[in-house]
Amino acid sequence: MSAPTGIAVSQELSSAFSDAISSQNIRFLKVAISNESLVPDESLPPSGTLKEDLDKLDSILQDDVPAYVLVRLDDPPTEWLAIYYVPDNAKVRDKMLYAATRTTLTKSLGSAHFTDNIFATSKEDLTAAAYVKHRQHVLAPKPMSAREKEMADVRAAERDAGGGAYQGSRARQNHIGQSVGMTLTQDVENALVELNMGEDFGLIVINIDEHSETLILSSVTSCDVHGLGSALPAAEPAFAFFAWPQNITRPPRRDIVFIYSCPSASPIKHRMLYSSSFLSVFQAAQKALSSSGSPSTLLSRKVQTSTPSELDESFLASELGLNGNSAAGGETASTPLAEPEKKAFAKPRGPARRH
């Protein structure tokens, strides 16, 4: 199975992981990206419990080089933990490459084998103490906002009063038609911040996993405005963040444009899910970028299209309210399109008076 980056699991890695499953004499299987393939890099046998063996990771990981580590669990030993190690001081390209390829690693080897995962940015995140805290966090009840806790208390009081809560006409309503709140996963947020900190063109494409209703990173590319239309899926909805260095405005600037692409040929269920998540995805990205101190600007205006191929410089300029065209030399400063004049409310004329 190929990743959005074009990187695939090698036959060597497939065989090594298969042998590790059957032999049960491998604790850690380190995986690296080499020559556009996911390959086994190093392995270590178990010498004690998982918590005791975790200290060995320091010897096979480097401070500035990302890696994946597949870890056999103790109970049961048939289950595996996937570690995505991307240190803060790694090269930006390596960070984005490993972030965009991680999903394909576990899917290609068999998602059913992996029952847990850890995102680590330093070796300190992979000590025995850090793993204990991770498991406590995984097993802890999900935190609730004040409003959610209030509603939970109300439902509990209704149950104690003897009877389920009345739902009325909403009893059979499907959640797809409601506003679906989406949050950015760590790899999506990291890719977005890296895109925003850059200086050139760049494109991040995000999809929704309809089974878990979570945002997943589909691809990270350096496509420019001329290749934008062909870089988005032609038959499936997608969200995209496009880094656009443009000289239409004066002074020239680099904007981050949020794009919602929903081709007419995509399934109705998918279109409904993406449309109901549109605003929450934008707001989550806005929050992530505002806290990162990024130099580029996430434009408040959003671009929507049902025909991805129409996305080019003139289309973006029109949708974002910019006058002028960089192809014409960009000599004229751009200004937002004028708002249409609002007419005063006209009171309807009453019935004619009878004589």
C-alpha positions in Angstrom: 0.0 0.0 0.0 1.5 3.3 -1.0 1.5 6.4 1.2 0.4 9.8 -0.1 4.2 10.6 -0.2 4.7 7.6 -2.5 6.6 5.7 0.2 5.6 2.0 0.7 6.5 -0.8 3.1 9.3 -2.9 1.6 9.2 -6.6 1.3 12.1 -6.8 3.7 10.1 -5.0 6.4 7.0 -7.1 5.8 9.0 -10.3 6.3 10.8 -9.0 9.4 7.5 -8.0 11.1 5.9 -11.3 10.1 8.9 -13.2 11.6 8.7 -11.1 14.8 5.0 -11.9 15.2 5.6 -15.7 14.8 8.8 -16.0 16.8 7.9 -13.6 19.7 11.7 -13.0 20.3 11.6 -9.4 19.2 10.8 -6.5 21.6 11.7 -3.5 19.4 11.7 -3.3 15.6 13.0 0.1 14.5 11.8 1.3 11.1 13.3 4.0 8.9 12.6 5.6 5.6 15.3 4.8 3.1 15.3 5.1 -0.7 11.6 5.9 -0.8 10.7 2.8 1.2 10.0 1.8 4.8 12.7 -0.6 5.8 13.7 -2.4 9.1 16.7 -0.6 10.6 17.4 -2.4 13.9 15.8 -4.9 16.3 16.3 -5.8 20.0 15.1 -8.9 21.8 13.2 -8.8 25.1 15.3 -9.1 28.3 12.6 -8.3 30.9 9.3 -6.6 31.1 8.3 -3.8 28.7 8.9 -1.1 31.3 12.4 -2.6 32.0 13.2 -2.8 28.3 12.1 0.8 27.4 15.4 2.1 28.7 17.1 0.4 25.7 15.4 2.7 23.3 18.0 5.4 24.1 20.6 3.3 22.4 18.8 2.9 19.0 17.3 6.4 18.7 19.2 9.5 17.6 18.5 13.0 19.0 17.8 14.6 15.6 16.6 11.7 13.3 13.0 10.6 13.2 12.1 6.9 13.3 9.2 4.5 13.9 9.6 1.8 16.6 7.2 -1.2 16.7 7.1 -2.5 20.3 5.7 -5.9 21.4 3.5 -5.6 24.5 3.7 -8.0 27.5 0.0 -8.7 27.9 -1.0 -10.0 25.5 2.3 -10.5 23.6 0.3 -10.7 20.3 -0.4 -6.9 20.5 1.9 -4.2 19.5 2.6 -0.5 20.3 3.5 1.9 17.5 5.9 4.7 18.5 6.2 7.7 16.2 9.5 9.4 17.2 9.9 12.8 15.6 12.4 14.9 17.6 11.9 18.7 17.7 15.3 19.4 16.2 15.0 17.1 13.2 15.0 18.5 9.7 11.7 20.0 8.7 11.5 17.8 5.6 12.0 14.7 7.6 9.4 15.8 10.1 6.8 16.2 7.4 7.8 13.0 5.6 7.5 10.8 8.7 4.2 12.5 9.7 2.7 11.9 6.3 3.8 8.2 6.1 3.0 6.9 9.6 -0.6 5.8 8.8 0.5 3.7 5.9 3.1 1.9 8.1 0.5 0.4 10.4 -2.2 -0.1 7.7 0.3 -2.0 5.5 1.5 -4.2 8.3 -2.0 -4.8 9.6 -3.8 -2.3 11.8 -5.3 -5.1 14.0 -1.8 -5.8 15.4 -1.5 -2.3 16.9 -3.6 -1.5 19.9 -1.8 1.6 21.1 0.5 4.4 19.8 2.8 7.1 21.2 3.9 10.3 19.6 7.3 11.3 21.0 9.4 14.4 20.3 12.3 13.5 22.6 13.8 10.4 24.2 12.4 11.5 27.6 8.9 10.8 26.2 9.8 7.1 25.9 11.1 6.2 29.4 9.3 3.8 31.7 7.9 6.6 33.8 6.6 8.4 30.6 4.9 5.1 29.5 3.2 4.7 32.8 1.8 8.3 32.5 0.7 7.5 28.9 -1.3 4.5 30.0 -2.9 6.4 32.9 -3.9 9.1 30.4 -5.4 6.5 27.9 -7.4 4.8 30.6 -8.6 7.9 32.4 -12.2 9.2 31.7 -12.4 11.7 28.9 -12.4 15.3 30.3 -15.7 17.2 30.0 -16.4 20.8 29.6 -18.6 22.6 32.2 -21.5 22.4 29.8 -21.0 18.7 29.1 -20.8 17.9 32.8 -24.0 19.8 33.4 -25.8 17.9 30.7 -24.4 14.6 32.0 -25.8 15.5 35.5 -29.2 16.3 34.0 -29.3 13.0 32.1 -28.3 11.1 35.3 -31.0 12.9 37.3 -33.6 12.0 34.7 -32.6 8.4 34.8 -32.8 8.4 38.6 -36.3 9.9 38.4 -37.4 6.8 36.6 -37.5 7.1 32.8 -35.4 8.0 29.8 -35.1 11.5 28.6 -37.7 12.6 26.1 -36.1 13.1 22.7 -39.1 13.9 20.6 -38.6 14.2 16.9 -34.8 14.1 17.4 -34.9 10.4 18.6 -34.2 9.1 15.1 -32.0 12.0 13.9 -28.7 11.0 12.4 -25.6 12.7 13.7 -24.3 13.3 10.1 -26.7 16.1 9.6 -25.6 18.0 12.7 -22.6 20.1 13.2 -19.7 17.8 13.8 -16.8 19.2 15.8 -13.4 18.1 14.6 -10.1 18.5 16.3 -6.6 18.3 14.7 -4.5 15.3 15.4 -0.9 16.0 16.4 0.5 15.1 13.0 -2.0 17.3 11.2 -1.2 20.2 13.6 2.6 19.7 13.2 2.3 19.7 9.4 0.2 22.8 9.5 2.6 24.7 11.7 5.6 23.6 9.6 3.7 24.8 6.4 3.0 28.1 8.1 6.6 28.7 9.1 7.9 28.2 5.6 8.6 30.7 2.8 7.6 28.9 -0.4 4.5 27.2 -1.8 3.1 24.3 0.0 -0.1 22.2 0.3 -1.5 20.0 3.1 -4.5 17.8 2.2 -6.7 16.5 5.1 -9.4 13.9 5.0 -11.9 12.6 7.6 -11.8 9.0 8.6 -15.6 8.3 8.5 -15.4 5.4 10.9 -13.7 7.2 13.8 -14.6 10.7 12.6 -11.1 12.0 13.1 -8.9 14.2 10.8 -6.1 12.4 9.1 -3.2 13.8 7.1 -3.6 12.7 3.5 -0.6 14.4 1.8 2.0 17.1 2.2 3.4 18.5 -1.1 5.2 21.6 -2.3 2.9 22.2 -5.3 2.5 25.7 -6.6 -0.6 27.6 -7.6 -0.5 26.1 -11.1 -0.6 22.5 -9.9 -3.2 23.2 -7.1 -6.2 22.0 -9.1 -4.7 18.6 -9.9 -3.3 18.0 -6.4 -6.8 17.6 -4.8 -8.9 14.5 -5.1 -11.2 14.6 -8.1 -14.0 12.4 -6.7 -13.8 12.7 -2.9 -14.2 15.7 -0.6 -11.1 17.1 1.1 -9.9 20.0 3.2 -6.7 21.7 2.2 -4.4 24.4 3.5 -2.4 26.1 0.7 0.6 28.3 1.3 0.5 31.0 -1.4 3.3 33.5 -1.8 1.5 36.1 -4.1 2.3 39.6 -5.4 -1.2 40.6 -6.1 -1.3 42.7 -3.0 1.0 45.5 -2.1 3.2 44.7 -0.4 3.4 41.1 -1.6 2.7 38.5 1.1 2.5 34.8 1.8 -1.0 33.7 2.8 -2.4 30.4 4.0 -5.7 29.7 2.2 -8.2 27.3 3.6 -9.9 25.3 0.8 -12.9 23.0 1.0 -13.2 20.9 -2.1 -16.4 18.8 -2.5 -16.7 17.3 -6.0 -20.3 16.7 -7.2 -19.4 13.1 -7.9 -18.6 12.3 -4.3 -21.0 10.2 -2.2 -23.8 12.1 -0.5 -22.9 10.8 3.0 -19.3 12.1 2.6 -20.5 15.5 1.4 -22.8 15.8 4.4 -20.0 14.8 6.8 -17.5 17.3 5.3 -19.9 20.2 5.1 -20.9 19.8 8.7 -17.2 19.8 9.8 -16.1 22.7 7.6 -16.2 25.4 10.2 -14.8 23.4 13.1 -11.8 22.4 11.0 -11.0 26.0 10.1 -11.4 27.1 13.7 -9.2 24.4 15.0 -6.5 25.4 12.5 -6.9 29.0 13.4 -6.4 28.2 17.1 -3.3 26.1 16.4 -1.6 28.7 14.3 -2.4 31.6 16.6 -0.7 29.8 19.4 2.4 28.9 17.3 3.5 32.5 16.6 3.7 31.7 12.8 4.7 34.5 10.4 2.2 33.8 7.7 -1.5 34.7 7.8 -4.4 32.2 7.7 -7.0 34.2 5.7 -10.5 34.5 7.2 -12.0 34.1 3.8 -12.4 30.5 2.7 -12.4 29.0 -0.7 -15.0 26.4 -1.6 -15.3 24.5 -4.9 -17.1 21.5 -6.4 -14.7 21.3 -9.3 -11.1 21.1 -8.0 -9.6 21.6 -11.5 -10.8 25.2 -11.6 -8.5 26.1 -8.7 -5.8 28.5 -10.2 -4.5 31.9 -9.4 -7.4 33.9 -11.0 -10.0 31.7 -9.2 -8.2 32.2 -5.8 -8.0 36.0 -6.4 -11.7 36.2 -7.2 -12.8 34.1 -4.3 -10.6 35.9 -1.8 -11.7 39.3 -3.0 -8.5 40.5 -4.6 -8.3 42.7 -7.7 -5.6 42.4 -10.2 -3.7 39.5 -11.6 -0.1 38.5 -10.9 0.2 37.2 -14.5 -0.2 40.7 -15.7 2.8 41.8 -13.7 1.0 42.6 -10.5 1.7 46.4 -10.8 -1.7 47.4 -9.4 -2.2 47.2 -5.6 -5.1 44.9 -4.7 -8.1 45.9 -2.6 -11.0 43.9 -1.3 -14.1 43.8 -3.4 -16.6 46.5 -2.4 -19.5 45.2 -0.3 -22.8 45.5 -2.1 -24.9 48.4 -1.0 -27.5 47.4 1.6 -31.0 48.7 0.8 -33.3 49.9 3.6 -36.2 47.6 4.5 -39.2 48.5 2.4 -42.4 48.2 4.4 -45.1 46.3 2.4 -48.0 48.5 1.1 -51.3 47.9 2.9 -54.5 46.9 1.2 -56.3 49.6 -0.8 -59.0 51.5 1.1 -62.6 50.8 0.0 -64.7 53.7 -1.0 
